[in-house]
Every structure is written in structure tokens, then in C-alpha cells.
Amino acid sequence: MGKISIKEVHTRHEMDDFVRLPRRLYAGNPYYVPDLEQDIRNTFDVRKNAALEFSDIRAFVAYDESGHPVGRIAGIINRHANEKWKVKNVRFGFIEFTDDPAVSAALIDAAGSWGRAQGMDTIVGPMGIFDFDKEGMLVEDFDRMGSSITIYNPSYYPRHLEALGFVKEVDWVQARIVVPQEVPERYVRTTALAKEMFGLTVRKLTDEDLEKRDYGRKVFCLLNEAYAPLYGYTELGDKQIDEFLSRYLPLIDRRMVPIVENGEGELVGVAITLPSLSEALRKSGGRMMPLGWFHLLRALKWKRADTADLYLVAVRPDYQGMGVNALFFSDLIPIYNKLGFKYAETGPQLEDNVKELGQWAPLHPEIVKRRRCYKKAL
């Protein structure tokens, strides 16, 4: 390929190129699950993304000599994260490129140069602004379906980054299980002990919880507390929590979202699960209109996939190791069977988070879809 030019996104046309590039790169790929295009646009809109109050983000598009887009990248500086973890990192995200080293090199140089100009000394990624964004480059299992909350990429992506001098920072993996017909005996025993010894109870959210007792906010405050020690995490602020609640609360099936409370009625655990939206998003092409909304609603309400996605599992730190996860599984397994799910798959979990990965042991999980955060000194 000839000369590659990089443009920072300023115009609507350039943003269209940024958002729509994956349509061409992944045309015919049976494993790629697109983002909703409006969500990508909103990420860069200060009116619609509260995280931009404490973060800076720049979008770049690579063009070939004919003016066709051949790659994209975003540079991200999360000032709260840098302060919390005492680093000077510029993150890169939304990276996509054709199999041409000149393209990937030009994209990384654009994001890195911008970060260096802001005083950063290291580039890391793929990452989003915060931990609930998609993160990690797929380095294994390229022949498995992606999901609505994870990155999918071709096998040549890691080779390009490693050729550019990037090294591993952290890895995330996912656990995939076959849903058993009965709750494993270990969970049954642990559930009984947790209820008797610690006064724990499991239940589902009610209208009163959400409308009068502010449980939506309580859930996100719990997530902040439980995830605080994890790599790169920064706590969500009130405006971000409001955005998440307005975006995702209408999607949940409360039967699939158990909460655990202690004897004082305090929220100490939550598991957020949904039917897999992978096929629905593939059918939508990443667009809500004209019929994307129908495919998503159908997958949520009428014709569910055979897989449940375990988006988030969080336990208050002082209740970890007290059987909260057993209560989740004892509750969810019968519901999954009733709703027709044959499999369940977690979101990405840090490979060294032994407590988190160990909770799946009685279900004989298959560890799949390793993703990597890379780093490089600027």
C-alpha cells in the first residue's frame, strides 16, 4: 500500500468514516459483533458522555492514497485513573486496521504523539475511558463468537502490536459453562451455610426498589466498591451512573439479576446477566433503525439465544468468601433452565483474579477468549 495519511476527526464526515469502518473490515466475518454506532458517536460527545468531564479523547482515521479509510484509533487520557494509579498513561481504544504494518504504525504514532504532547510517558490498550468499556485485544479463540461487551479482532492485530514493540500489561479471560440441570451440591451446601451463619438472603429487584429506594444507584455504588482494586479502574461518578441507568435499566430482565442482602437489609452482592445479544447485534448491523431495535427487543423478550451473558458479578469486599456467589448460582441455574439457556459466559476477568475465577470451579468452566492489554513507553 502507498502513503498513509492520518486525520484527527473534526467533521461529521470524518466521524462517519471512524464509525463505519468496521462494516467493511468485518464484512462476511461470522464472529464479529458490531457496536451500536450511536453509542460510538456518543462517546465523543461532551453533551452525552459525563466521563469527558475528567477525561480527554481524540479520534483519528487513517486513509490510503485514494482517500479510503483503512484504520482508526482513539487516544484517551483518563485523568482520574492516572491520578489514582500514579501513572502517566495515554490509552488507545477503538483500534481497527487493515493488515498493513504502515497503517497500524501510523495509528499508534498518532495516538502516542497526542499523548506525549499532553505529558504522558506510556501508551496502553486497547482500553476505554473506564473499566465498563470494552477492553483488551483478542489473542486467542478468533473462531468464537464475540459478544456485546467484548472486543473482537482478527488474528493479525496482536502481531502488529508486538512488531511495534508493545508488551503484555495484563490479560483478561472468560469462563464459559454448560448450564447444569441441577444446582451443584457444593452451591447448595454453601448457600444454606451463608443464610444460616451470615443472615444472607437473595431476591430480585422490585418496582419500589428502583422507583423509591434508589437501588439502581446502590448497585453502581457497590460495583465501585467491589471493583476499586482492579487494574485501571476508576469509580463512576453520579452523572455516569445516571447515564448507565438510563441506558441499561430498560433492558434488564429482573429474573436474571439477583441481589444479595445481609441481615440489616444492606446490598452486599449483585449479578447482572442478560440473554446474549450477539446475533441480534449482528442482524442490526450496529444500527437501531430501521429494524435494529426489533432484533434487540426480540432477543431480550421473545426469542432468546441459547447463551446467557454474565455481564457483572460484584460482592462487597467485606462479604467476599462468605458464600454470596453460591447464592447467585443457586438462584440463577433454575431460572436459566426455565428460560432455555444451555450455556452461560462471563465477561472478561483478570487472569490473576483467583477469587473471581475460582467461583466457577463447581461448574467445570472452559476458559476462553483471552484478551490482552498492551503497553509501550513513549
C-alpha positions as CSV (number, residue, x, y, z in Angstrom):
1,M,0.0,0.0,0.0
2,G,1.2,3.5,-0.7
3,K,1.4,6.5,1.6
4,I,-0.9,6.5,4.7
5,S,-2.3,9.8,6.0
6,I,-3.8,10.3,9.4
7,K,-6.6,12.8,10.1
8,E,-7.9,13.8,13.5
9,V,-11.7,13.6,13.4
10,H,-13.3,17.1,13.4
11,T,-16.1,16.8,10.8
12,R,-19.2,14.8,10.7
13,H,-17.9,13.1,7.5
14,E,-14.7,12.1,9.3
15,M,-16.7,10.7,12.2
16,D,-18.8,8.7,9.8
17,D,-15.6,7.2,8.4
18,F,-14.5,6.4,12.0
19,V,-17.8,4.8,13.0
20,R,-18.5,2.9,9.8
21,L,-15.0,1.4,9.1
22,P,-15.7,-1.9,10.8
23,R,-18.6,-2.6,8.4
24,R,-16.0,-3.1,5.6
25,L,-13.3,-4.7,7.7
26,Y,-15.6,-7.4,9.1
27,A,-17.8,-7.9,6.1
28,G,-18.5,-11.7,6.0
29,N,-16.9,-12.4,9.3
30,P,-19.2,-14.8,11.2
31,Y,-17.8,-14.0,14.7
32,Y,-17.7,-10.2,14.8
33,V,-20.4,-8.4,16.8
34,P,-20.8,-4.7,16.0
35,D,-21.1,-1.9,18.4
36,L,-24.2,0.2,18.2
37,E,-23.0,3.1,16.0
38,Q,-24.8,5.7,18.0
39,D,-23.1,4.6,21.2
40,I,-19.7,5.2,19.5
41,R,-20.7,8.7,18.4
42,N,-22.0,9.5,21.9
43,T,-18.6,8.5,23.4
44,F,-17.1,11.6,21.8
45,D,-19.9,14.0,22.6
46,V,-19.4,16.1,25.7
47,R,-23.2,16.6,26.0
48,K,-23.8,12.8,26.2
49,N,-20.7,11.4,27.9
50,A,-20.2,12.6,31.5
51,A,-16.8,10.8,31.6
52,L,-15.5,13.6,29.4
53,E,-15.6,15.9,32.5
54,F,-12.4,14.2,33.7
55,S,-11.1,12.6,30.5
56,D,-9.8,13.7,27.2
57,I,-10.4,11.8,24.0
58,R,-9.3,12.2,20.4
59,A,-10.4,10.2,17.3
60,F,-8.1,9.5,14.4
61,V,-8.7,7.9,11.0
62,A,-6.1,6.5,8.6
63,Y,-6.6,7.0,4.9
64,D,-4.9,5.4,1.9
65,E,-3.7,7.3,-1.2
66,S,-7.2,7.0,-2.7
67,G,-8.8,8.6,0.3
68,H,-10.4,5.4,1.6
69,P,-10.4,4.9,5.4
70,V,-8.2,1.9,6.3
71,G,-7.8,2.3,10.0
72,R,-9.0,4.1,13.1
73,I,-7.9,4.7,16.7
74,A,-8.9,6.8,19.7
75,G,-6.4,8.3,22.2
76,I,-7.8,8.6,25.7
77,I,-6.4,10.2,28.8
78,N,-8.4,9.4,32.0
79,R,-7.1,11.9,34.5
80,H,-8.8,10.3,37.5
81,A,-7.2,6.9,36.6
82,N,-3.8,8.4,36.1
83,E,-4.0,10.2,39.5
84,K,-5.3,7.1,41.3
85,W,-2.7,4.7,39.9
86,K,0.1,7.3,39.8
87,V,0.8,6.8,36.1
88,K,1.1,9.0,33.0
89,N,-0.8,6.7,30.6
90,V,-2.5,7.6,27.3
91,R,-4.9,4.8,26.5
92,F,-5.7,3.7,23.0
93,G,-9.1,2.3,22.1
94,F,-11.5,1.6,19.1
95,I,-8.5,0.4,17.1
96,E,-9.1,-1.2,13.8
97,F,-6.9,-1.5,10.8
98,T,-6.2,-3.4,7.6
99,D,-3.4,-5.9,7.5
100,D,-0.8,-3.4,6.6
101,P,2.0,-2.5,9.1
102,A,2.1,1.0,7.8
103,V,-1.5,1.6,8.9
104,S,-1.1,0.2,12.4
105,A,2.2,2.1,12.9
106,A,0.7,5.4,11.7
107,L,-2.4,4.9,14.0
108,I,-0.2,4.1,17.1
109,D,2.0,7.0,16.3
110,A,-0.9,9.4,16.1
111,A,-2.4,8.4,19.5
112,G,1.1,8.2,21.1
113,S,2.2,11.6,19.8
114,W,-1.0,13.2,21.0
115,G,-0.5,11.6,24.4
116,R,3.2,12.7,24.6
117,A,2.1,16.2,23.8
118,Q,-0.1,16.1,26.9
119,G,2.8,14.9,29.1
120,M,2.1,11.2,29.0
121,D,5.0,8.7,29.0
122,T,3.3,5.3,28.3
123,I,0.7,4.1,25.9
124,V,-1.6,1.3,26.9
125,G,-4.6,-0.5,25.4
126,P,-6.9,-1.4,24.0
127,M,-8.9,0.3,26.8
128,G,-11.8,2.6,27.1
129,I,-12.3,5.5,29.4
130,F,-13.3,3.3,32.3
131,D,-13.5,-0.4,33.2
132,F,-17.0,-1.0,31.9
133,D,-16.0,-0.1,28.4
134,K,-14.7,-2.8,26.1
135,E,-11.0,-3.6,26.7
136,G,-8.3,-6.0,25.7
137,M,-7.2,-7.2,22.3
138,L,-8.2,-10.8,21.5
139,V,-5.2,-13.0,21.3
140,E,-6.8,-16.5,21.3
141,D,-10.1,-18.1,20.0
142,F,-10.6,-16.0,16.9
143,D,-13.1,-18.6,15.8
144,R,-15.6,-18.0,18.6
145,M,-18.5,-15.6,18.6
146,G,-17.9,-12.2,20.2
147,S,-20.4,-10.5,22.5
148,S,-22.0,-7.1,23.1
149,I,-19.5,-6.3,25.9
150,T,-16.2,-7.6,24.4
151,I,-13.8,-6.7,21.7
152,Y,-13.4,-9.0,18.7
153,N,-10.5,-8.5,16.3
154,P,-8.6,-10.6,13.6
155,S,-5.6,-12.7,14.5
156,Y,-3.1,-10.3,12.8
157,Y,-3.8,-7.4,15.3
158,P,-1.6,-8.8,18.1
159,R,1.2,-9.5,15.7
160,H,1.2,-5.9,14.5
161,L,1.3,-4.5,18.1
162,E,4.1,-6.8,19.1
163,A,6.1,-5.9,16.0
164,L,5.7,-2.2,17.1
165,G,7.4,-3.1,20.5
166,F,4.3,-3.5,22.7
167,V,4.5,-6.0,25.6
168,K,1.8,-7.5,27.8
169,E,0.4,-5.5,30.6
170,V,-2.5,-7.7,31.8
171,D,-4.7,-10.4,30.3
172,W,-8.4,-11.0,30.8
173,V,-10.1,-14.3,30.2
174,Q,-13.7,-15.5,30.1
175,A,-15.4,-18.6,31.7
176,R,-17.9,-20.5,29.6
177,I,-20.1,-23.1,31.3
178,V,-22.7,-25.6,30.3
179,V,-25.8,-24.8,32.4
180,P,-26.4,-27.9,34.6
181,Q,-29.9,-29.3,35.1
182,E,-29.5,-29.2,38.9
183,V,-27.6,-26.8,41.2
184,P,-24.3,-28.4,42.2
185,E,-24.3,-29.8,45.7
186,R,-21.4,-27.5,46.7
187,Y,-23.5,-24.5,46.0
188,V,-26.5,-25.9,47.8
189,R,-24.4,-26.5,50.9
190,T,-22.7,-23.1,50.8
191,T,-26.0,-21.3,50.2
192,A,-27.5,-22.9,53.3
193,L,-24.5,-22.0,55.4
194,A,-24.4,-18.4,54.1
195,K,-28.0,-17.9,55.0
196,E,-27.6,-19.5,58.5
197,M,-24.3,-18.1,59.5
198,F,-24.3,-14.6,57.9
199,G,-28.0,-13.9,57.5
200,L,-27.8,-13.5,53.8
201,T,-30.8,-13.6,51.5
202,V,-31.2,-13.5,47.7
203,R,-34.0,-11.8,45.9
204,K,-35.0,-9.8,42.9
205,L,-35.4,-6.0,42.4
206,T,-38.9,-4.7,42.7
207,D,-40.6,-1.5,41.3
208,E,-40.3,0.0,44.7
209,D,-36.6,-0.7,44.9
210,L,-36.0,1.1,41.7
211,E,-38.5,3.9,41.9
212,K,-38.4,4.8,45.6
213,R,-35.4,3.1,47.2
214,D,-32.8,4.2,44.6
215,Y,-31.5,0.6,44.2
216,G,-30.1,1.4,40.7
217,R,-27.7,3.8,42.2
218,K,-26.9,1.4,45.1
219,V,-26.0,-1.3,42.6
220,F,-23.4,1.0,40.9
221,C,-22.0,2.2,44.2
222,L,-21.5,-1.5,45.1
223,L,-19.7,-2.0,41.7
224,N,-17.5,0.9,42.5
225,E,-16.6,-0.6,45.9
226,A,-16.1,-4.1,44.6
227,Y,-14.1,-3.2,41.5
228,A,-11.9,-0.4,43.1
229,P,-8.7,-2.6,43.4
230,L,-8.9,-4.0,39.8
231,Y,-6.5,-2.9,37.1
232,G,-7.1,0.6,35.7
233,Y,-10.5,1.0,37.5
234,T,-11.8,4.4,38.4
235,E,-15.0,4.9,40.3
236,L,-18.1,6.1,38.4
237,G,-19.5,9.5,39.3
238,D,-23.1,10.4,39.8
239,K,-23.6,11.6,36.2
240,Q,-22.0,8.5,34.8
241,I,-24.3,6.3,37.0
242,D,-27.3,8.2,35.7
243,E,-26.2,7.6,32.1
244,F,-25.8,3.8,32.7
245,L,-29.1,3.6,34.5
246,S,-31.0,5.4,31.6
247,R,-29.2,3.3,29.0
248,Y,-29.4,-0.2,30.6
249,L,-32.1,-0.3,33.2
250,P,-34.9,-0.8,30.5
251,L,-33.0,-3.8,29.1
252,I,-32.8,-5.9,32.2
253,D,-35.0,-9.0,32.9
254,R,-35.2,-8.8,36.7
255,R,-35.4,-12.6,36.9
256,M,-31.8,-12.6,35.7
257,V,-30.5,-10.0,38.1
258,P,-30.3,-11.5,41.7
259,I,-29.2,-9.3,44.5
260,V,-27.9,-10.4,47.9
261,E,-28.6,-8.6,51.2
262,N,-27.4,-9.0,54.7
263,G,-29.5,-9.2,57.9
264,E,-29.6,-5.4,58.1
265,G,-31.0,-5.2,54.5
266,E,-27.8,-3.8,53.1
267,L,-26.9,-4.6,49.5
268,V,-23.8,-6.8,49.5
269,G,-23.9,-8.5,46.1
270,V,-25.3,-8.2,42.6
271,A,-25.2,-10.4,39.5
272,I,-26.2,-8.7,36.3
273,T,-27.0,-11.1,33.5
274,L,-28.8,-10.9,30.2
275,P,-29.6,-13.0,27.2
276,S,-26.8,-12.9,24.7
277,L,-27.4,-10.1,22.2
278,S,-24.6,-11.2,19.8
279,E,-26.9,-12.4,17.0
280,A,-29.3,-9.5,17.4
281,L,-26.5,-7.0,17.1
282,R,-25.1,-8.8,14.0
283,K,-28.6,-8.7,12.4
284,S,-28.9,-5.0,13.3
285,G,-25.5,-4.2,11.7
286,G,-24.9,-1.8,14.6
287,R,-27.8,0.4,13.7
288,M,-31.0,0.8,15.7
289,M,-33.0,2.0,12.6
290,P,-34.9,0.8,10.7
291,L,-35.1,-2.6,12.3
292,G,-32.2,-2.9,14.7
293,W,-34.4,-2.2,17.7
294,F,-36.7,-5.1,16.7
295,H,-33.8,-7.6,16.6
296,L,-32.6,-6.5,20.1
297,L,-36.1,-6.5,21.6
298,R,-36.8,-9.9,20.1
299,A,-33.6,-11.3,21.7
300,L,-34.4,-9.8,25.1
301,K,-38.1,-10.8,25.2
302,W,-39.3,-13.3,22.7
303,K,-36.6,-15.5,21.1
304,R,-33.6,-15.7,23.3
305,A,-30.3,-17.1,22.3
306,D,-29.1,-20.3,23.9
307,T,-26.4,-18.4,25.9
308,A,-26.7,-16.1,28.9
309,D,-24.1,-13.4,29.3
310,L,-23.0,-12.7,32.9
311,Y,-22.1,-9.1,32.5
312,L,-21.1,-8.2,36.0
313,V,-20.8,-10.0,39.3
314,A,-19.9,-7.9,42.3
315,V,-19.6,-8.6,46.0
316,R,-18.9,-6.1,48.7
317,P,-15.3,-6.6,49.9
318,D,-16.2,-7.5,53.5
319,Y,-18.5,-10.2,52.2
320,Q,-16.2,-11.9,49.7
321,G,-15.7,-15.5,50.6
322,M,-18.9,-15.7,52.6
323,G,-21.0,-17.7,50.0
324,V,-22.5,-14.8,48.1
325,N,-21.6,-16.3,44.7
326,A,-23.2,-19.6,45.7
327,L,-26.5,-17.7,46.4
328,F,-26.2,-16.2,42.9
329,F,-25.8,-19.6,41.2
330,S,-28.4,-21.4,43.3
331,D,-30.8,-18.7,42.2
332,L,-29.8,-18.4,38.5
333,I,-29.4,-22.0,37.5
334,P,-33.1,-22.9,37.8
335,I,-34.0,-19.7,36.0
336,Y,-31.6,-20.3,33.2
337,N,-33.1,-23.8,32.7
338,K,-36.6,-22.3,32.7
339,L,-35.7,-19.7,30.1
340,G,-34.0,-22.2,27.9
341,F,-30.3,-21.2,28.3
342,K,-27.9,-24.0,27.6
343,Y,-24.7,-22.0,28.2
344,A,-23.5,-19.1,30.3
345,E,-20.5,-16.9,29.6
346,T,-18.8,-14.4,31.8
347,G,-17.5,-11.0,30.8
348,P,-13.7,-10.6,30.8
349,Q,-12.0,-11.3,34.1
350,L,-8.4,-10.6,35.0
351,E,-6.4,-13.8,34.7
352,D,-4.8,-13.3,38.2
353,N,-8.1,-12.6,39.9
354,V,-8.1,-16.0,41.6
355,K,-11.1,-15.4,43.7
356,E,-13.3,-14.4,40.8
357,L,-12.2,-17.3,38.6
358,G,-12.3,-19.8,41.4
359,Q,-16.1,-19.3,42.0
360,W,-16.8,-21.1,38.7
361,A,-15.0,-24.3,39.6
362,P,-18.1,-26.4,40.6
363,L,-19.5,-25.7,37.1
364,H,-16.3,-27.1,35.3
365,P,-15.8,-23.9,33.2
366,E,-13.9,-23.7,29.9
367,I,-11.6,-20.7,30.0
368,V,-11.8,-19.0,26.6
369,K,-11.2,-15.7,24.7
370,R,-8.0,-14.4,26.2
371,R,-7.6,-10.7,25.7
372,R,-4.6,-8.6,26.3
373,C,-3.8,-5.0,27.3
374,Y,-0.5,-4.0,25.8
375,K,1.9,-1.2,26.9
376,K,4.8,0.7,25.4
377,A,7.0,3.5,26.6
378,L,6.6,6.7,24.5
